[in-house]
């Protein structure tokens, strides 16, 4: 005769599998067709150095960029974006796909979340330095100093290093900048370390990733073989348990409680 506990155990296993499948399905986001139009393409340039004033890398444009991201005909409310692919060339208008972090297949979840952390850190640092950094139309950037930190100082001490740190964690450094030369810059190295140790403490539900898609080859023009991907700049949001995580935790606690209650009932004298 089959023990009653055997059937109960099987039901627990089946229920657990169903819950895991439901959570996996709910966290899967599909990429949507998108168009990215670049406005003001950079705020200046930055050259990595070894901390003593000696340049160690190549001079590259500084993010964030102003831009308009349109997804399925609907314009995104985000207007500030950092470049994710420094080893590619920029087109003024690019077609591609959009997906929220970390659903994009551009890189691993950790890479994208580290990049999202760094992009979002821009607004945190701007607030601390009393810098206004906004764009309301995606074509230009409003960049003003309201304190002792000048816009030039903010570019050289915050925006330039953040852009290079994003390229480093994404593994897309521009030609001429190697991992070694980048990490000789103490500011960039500090940002990389900060991202790697802190990205898990925040959620990135409002961040968007635009990934370019190669255009169809046309006989009358050269094929589009390059393009850049971008990530939006949004405020850092401290991490809270996701609803799915809470459901899984609650279901597990309930099942454990039921199992303990059943075993106690089974031990009672009949």
C-alpha positions in Angstrom: 0.0 0.0 0.0 1.4 3.4 -1.0 2.2 5.7 1.9 0.1 9.0 2.0 3.3 10.9 2.5 4.5 9.7 -0.9 1.7 11.4 -2.8 2.1 14.5 -0.7 5.8 14.7 -1.6 5.1 14.3 -5.3 2.5 17.1 -5.2 5.1 19.3 -3.5 7.6 18.6 -6.2 5.1 19.3 -9.0 3.9 22.5 -7.4 7.5 23.7 -7.0 8.3 23.0 -10.7 5.2 24.9 -11.8 6.1 27.9 -9.7 9.6 28.0 -11.0 8.3 27.7 -14.6 5.9 30.5 -14.0 8.5 32.8 -12.6 10.9 32.1 -15.5 8.2 32.9 -18.0 7.2 36.1 -16.3 10.8 37.4 -16.3 11.3 36.8 -20.0 11.0 40.0 -22.0 10.9 40.1 -25.8 12.9 42.6 -27.8 10.8 45.2 -29.7 11.6 46.9 -33.0 13.1 50.3 -32.3 14.7 53.4 -33.9 17.3 55.5 -32.2 17.9 59.1 -33.3 21.1 60.7 -31.9 20.9 64.4 -31.0 24.0 66.0 -29.3 26.5 63.2 -29.7 29.0 64.1 -26.9 29.9 66.7 -24.3 33.7 66.7 -24.9 36.5 64.3 -24.9 38.4 62.3 -22.2 41.8 60.6 -22.3 42.6 57.9 -19.7 45.7 58.7 -17.6 47.8 56.9 -15.0 46.9 59.3 -12.2 50.0 61.5 -12.5 48.8 63.5 -15.5 50.4 61.2 -18.1 47.9 60.1 -20.7 47.8 56.3 -21.2 45.0 55.9 -23.7 43.3 57.5 -26.7 41.0 60.6 -26.5 37.4 59.5 -27.0 34.0 61.3 -26.9 32.3 61.7 -23.6 28.7 60.5 -22.8 25.9 60.7 -22.2 24.4 61.4 -25.6 21.1 63.1 -26.2 18.8 60.8 -28.2 15.2 59.8 -29.0 14.3 56.1 -28.7 11.1 55.1 -30.5 9.7 51.6 -29.8 6.8 50.3 -31.9 5.9 53.9 -32.7 5.9 55.1 -29.1 8.6 57.5 -28.0 10.5 56.7 -24.8 10.5 59.3 -22.0 14.3 58.8 -21.5 16.5 61.2 -23.4 20.0 60.6 -22.0 22.0 57.6 -23.1 25.5 56.3 -22.7 27.2 54.4 -25.6 27.6 50.6 -24.9 29.8 49.8 -27.8 32.9 52.0 -28.1 34.4 49.7 -30.7 31.7 50.6 -33.3 30.9 53.7 -35.3 27.9 55.9 -34.8 25.1 56.5 -37.2 22.8 59.5 -36.7 19.8 57.3 -37.1 19.9 53.6 -36.3 17.4 50.8 -36.5 17.5 47.9 -34.0 15.7 46.4 -31.1 15.0 47.4 -27.5 14.8 45.4 -24.4 15.0 46.3 -20.7 17.9 45.3 -18.6 18.8 42.5 -18.4 16.7 40.9 -21.2 19.0 42.2 -24.0 21.2 39.6 -25.6 23.9 42.2 -26.1 25.9 40.9 -23.2 25.5 38.9 -20.0 23.2 40.0 -17.2 26.1 41.1 -15.0 27.7 43.2 -17.8 24.4 45.0 -18.5 23.6 45.6 -14.9 27.1 47.0 -14.2 26.7 49.3 -17.2 23.2 50.4 -15.9 24.7 51.1 -12.5 27.4 53.3 -14.0 25.0 55.1 -16.3 22.7 55.8 -13.4 25.5 56.9 -11.2 25.8 59.9 -13.4 22.7 61.5 -11.9 23.8 60.6 -8.4 27.1 62.3 -8.9 25.5 65.3 -10.7 23.3 65.9 -7.7 26.2 65.7 -5.3 28.2 68.2 -7.4 25.2 70.4 -8.0 25.3 69.9 -11.7 22.1 70.0 -13.8 22.2 67.4 -16.6 19.0 67.0 -18.5 17.5 66.8 -22.0 13.8 67.4 -22.6 13.7 66.8 -26.4 16.5 64.4 -27.1 18.3 66.9 -29.4 20.4 68.9 -27.0 21.7 68.5 -23.4 21.2 71.2 -20.7 24.4 71.2 -18.7 24.9 73.8 -16.1 26.9 74.2 -12.8 25.1 75.4 -9.7 28.0 74.9 -7.3 31.7 75.0 -7.0 32.2 72.2 -9.6 32.4 73.5 -13.1 31.0 71.7 -16.1 34.5 71.1 -17.4 35.6 69.5 -14.1 32.5 67.3 -14.1 33.3 66.1 -17.6 36.9 65.2 -16.7 36.2 63.7 -13.3 32.9 62.0 -13.8 31.4 61.7 -17.3 34.6 60.8 -19.1 35.7 58.0 -16.6 32.1 56.7 -16.5 32.0 56.3 -20.3 35.3 54.5 -20.4 34.2 52.3 -17.4 31.1 51.3 -19.2 33.1 50.3 -22.3 35.4 48.3 -20.0 32.7 46.3 -18.3 31.0 45.7 -21.6 34.2 44.5 -23.2 33.8 47.0 -26.1 36.8 49.4 -25.6 37.6 51.5 -28.6 40.7 50.7 -30.6 43.8 52.0 -28.9 42.4 51.5 -25.3 43.3 48.2 -23.8 42.2 46.7 -20.4 45.6 47.5 -19.0 45.7 51.2 -20.1 42.1 51.7 -18.9 42.8 50.3 -15.4 45.9 52.4 -15.0 43.5 55.3 -14.7 42.6 55.3 -11.0 39.3 57.0 -11.5 38.2 54.5 -14.1 39.5 51.6 -12.1 37.6 52.8 -9.0 34.3 53.1 -11.0 34.8 49.6 -12.4 35.4 48.2 -8.9 32.3 50.1 -7.6 30.1 48.7 -10.3 31.3 45.1 -9.9 30.6 45.2 -6.1 27.4 47.3 -6.0 25.3 46.5 -9.1 23.4 43.8 -7.3 22.1 46.3 -4.7 19.9 48.2 -7.3 17.1 47.5 -9.7 17.0 48.7 -13.3 13.4 48.4 -14.2 13.4 51.8 -15.9 16.6 51.4 -17.9 16.4 50.7 -21.6 18.9 49.1 -23.9 19.0 49.9 -27.7 20.9 47.4 -29.8 21.5 48.3 -33.4 20.7 45.8 -36.2 22.7 45.7 -39.5 20.8 47.3 -42.3 19.8 45.4 -45.4 22.6 45.5 -48.1 21.6 47.7 -51.0 23.2 47.6 -54.4 23.2 51.4 -54.6 25.1 52.1 -51.3 27.6 50.4 -49.1 26.2 48.0 -46.5 25.9 49.3 -42.9 28.4 47.3 -41.1 28.7 49.4 -38.0 26.4 50.9 -35.4 26.4 51.6 -31.7 24.2 50.4 -28.9 23.0 52.6 -26.0 21.7 52.4 -22.5 19.5 55.1 -20.9 20.5 57.2 -17.9 18.0 56.9 -15.0 18.2 57.4 -11.2 19.6 54.6 -9.1 16.8 52.6 -7.3 17.7 50.6 -4.2 16.9 46.9 -4.7 13.7 45.5 -3.3 12.5 41.9 -3.5 10.7 41.4 -6.9 7.1 40.2 -6.7 8.1 36.9 -8.2 10.7 36.4 -5.6 8.2 37.1 -2.8 5.7 34.7 -4.3 8.4 31.9 -4.5 9.5 32.6 -0.9 6.0 32.7 0.4 5.0 29.5 -1.4 8.1 27.8 -0.1 7.4 28.9 3.5 3.7 27.8 3.1 4.7 24.3 1.8 7.3 23.9 4.6 4.7 24.8 7.2 2.2 22.3 5.7 4.8 19.6 5.7 5.7 20.2 9.3 2.0 20.2 10.3 1.4 17.0 8.5 4.3 15.3 10.2 3.1 16.4 13.6 -0.4 15.1 12.8 1.1 11.8 11.7 2.9 11.4 15.0 -0.2 11.8 17.1 -1.5 8.6 18.8 -4.6 7.2 17.1 
